């Protein structure tokens, strides 16, 4: 059976993106990688919650601030473009390990795609359509909350109220928080070409043991230091 290289059986998280423009970026990124490996926890104070920002546009990817840890589904030989956007330091886990902890890929939407056929005869982009329906849904929920049943309401109405609340909770955590808009047509190495990231997300901190780590990635010059500081890691090492 032939193998397809555009997906991987492992998911990679690159560390220290915020350091990438610092003069000592590599040293800080390496130290962070070692700290993560020794602590057995990926994510710092990632509580797994979602903060909804009603004043932000859904298609701008700012409406939902999700406390997640992100990974990329990219085969090792093709990580170069991604490392250029994030960092050259990372760690990877088997996809099966992360799926068992709730990992799922995001749902990419091409912002500049058009709705075909237009549902009301009005041609508009898919992003505008998502924004419109998203806002309509929240308007419905806000109106509903204003007349939500109270303690004197009968059991059937209270049950219905709980079901609607649960439904919106499901949409927020398992749909809205996984939608990611991107601009089709940008060069692969453009920071805003999110589609190339092939992103997966896990809510909350990820706890692991060194045996759970499939691979670590860093430049060769840090090899000796890494082996000295994380002597109990026996998995694969890829020099970036």
N, C-alpha and C positions, 0 to 999 in steps of 0.2 A: 504494500500500500504506500503510495507517495505521501510525503509530509508537506503540510502547508506552513510556510514560515511567517505568515502575516499575523499569527497569534502565537502566544506562548503558553506553556504549562506552568509558568510562574509569573507572579506579579511583582513589580519592582517599585520601591519607594525611594526617591532621592532626597537627601537631607540638605538643609542649610541654604535653600534658595535665597533667603534674605541676605546672605553674606556675599553673594556672588560678585558684587561690585566693590567689595572691601579690598584693601591692599593685601591683607592676610587671609583672603577668602578660603584658600585651600586648607590652611592650618585650622581655621575655625570649623570648617566643614568636617575635616577629619576628626577633630576632637568631639564634635557632636555625634558622629557615627560611632565612635568608641563608647561614648556615654550611653547611647541607646543600646548598643550590644551588651554592655555590662549591666545595665539596669533591667533588661528584659521587658522594656515597655516602649512602644512606639506611639508617640502622641503625648503632649504635656497638657494636663488639665483639659483633655478633650472629653466632655461629659456626655456626648451623644445627643445633645439637644438641638433644637432648631429655633432660630429667632426669625420671625416674619417681619419684614420691613415694608409696610403697606405703601410708603411713599416712594418706593423704588419700582422700576419697570421690570416686569417678569423677564422679558427677553434681553435685558442687560445683565442677567445672571447675578443680580444683587438683591432680589426679593427675599431670598432664603439664605440665611447665614447658618450653615449646617456645621456642627462640630463633628467632623469626620477626619479620618486618615485616608489619604489618597494614594493610589497605585497606578501603574501603567502596564497595560497588556501588550508589551512590545518584545519580540525576540531579541536576545542578547546582541546578535550581529547588527541590529538596526537601532541600537540605543543612542547612537551618536547625536542625532538631531535633538532628541529629548534632553540629553545631557547638556547640550549647548543652551537650552532654555532654563534648566534647573541647576544642576551641579554634577560633578563627576564622582560623587560619593553616594552610595546607596546600598540597600539591602533588599533581597528578594525572598519571597516565600512561595511554596507550592500553591497553585491556584486552589487545589482541593482544601488545603489548610485554611485559607481565607474564606472560601465559600462556607465552610462549616461555622465561621464566625460572622456570617451575614453579609459578606462582600457581594457587591453587584456592580455591573457596569452602568455608566450614566447613559442617558438617552439623548443623543445628539440631534439637534434641529438646525437645519441650514436657515439662517436668518433671512437670507435673500431669496429663498424659494417662494414661488407663487402658489396660491391655492387654486387647484384645478379640479373640477370646475368651481367657480366661485359659488358658494351656497346661496347667496342672495343677489347674484349678478354683478356684485361689486368686486373688481379685481384688487387683491391686496396680497401682501407678503404673508408667508406662514407665521413669521414672528408677530406681525400685527394681529393676526387671527388668534394666536395663542394669547396675546395680551388681552384682547377683547373678551375671550371666553373665560380666561382666568379672573379678570376683574368682575365679570358678571357673576361668577360662582361665589366670589367673596362678598359681593353685594347681597346676594341671596342669603348667605350665612349670617352676615351682619344684621340683616332685616329679621331673620329668624331669631337670632339671639335677643333682639329687643322685645320679643313676645314669648320668650322661652317659658315653659311651664314652671310653676313654683310648687311649694310644698302642698298646696291645696288642690293641685291638678290630679286627675285620676291616673291610675297606674299605666294604662295604655299610652297616654300622652307623655308620661315621664320616660317610658321605654323608648318611644319614638324619638324623644329628645336625645337620649343617650346614644341611640343608633346613628343619628345624624352627626353628633359630636364625634363619635368613633370613626365615622366615614371621613370626616374632614381631617382627623388625625392621621388616618391611613394615607390620604392624598398628600398631606404635608410631608410625611416621613418617607413614603415609598414611591411617590411620583414627582411632585413639585421639586423636592430636594435632589432629584436625580436628572432633571432636565437641564441640558446645557446647550445654549445657543452659540453658533459659530458662523463666521463669514466664509462661505464657500468661495474659492478662487484665490485666497491668500497663499503666498509661498509656504512650503512645508515648514520652514524654519521661523516663520513669523510667530511672535509670542501670542498673537490672538487667533492663530489657527489651532483652536483647541481640539479639533477632530484628530489631529496627529498624536495627541496624548493618549488616546484609547484608555480613558480614565475609568477606574473602579473605585468604589468608596466603601469604607467600613465605619459605621457609627461608633464613636467613643474610642478610648485608648485601646491599643492592641497589646496584650500581654503575650509573651512568648519565651521559649527557652532557646538556647543556642542551637540545639538539635532541630528546632523548627525552621531555622534559617537555611534556605537553599543556597544562597549566593551573597557575597558582598562585593561591592564594586568600589574601586578607588585607584588613583594613579600608583604606578609601580614604586615610586620613591618612598611611599609610606608602608611598604611591605614589612620591613623589619620592625618598625614601631608597632604596627598592628599586631604582629605575632607576639610581640613582647607584652602588649597591653590586653590582648584577648587570647590567651594561650589555649583556652579550652574550646575554641571554635575549630571544627574539623571539616566544615563544608567547603564549597567551591569559592575560589577567589578569582575575580575577573579584573584585570588591570585596564583602567579606562584611559 
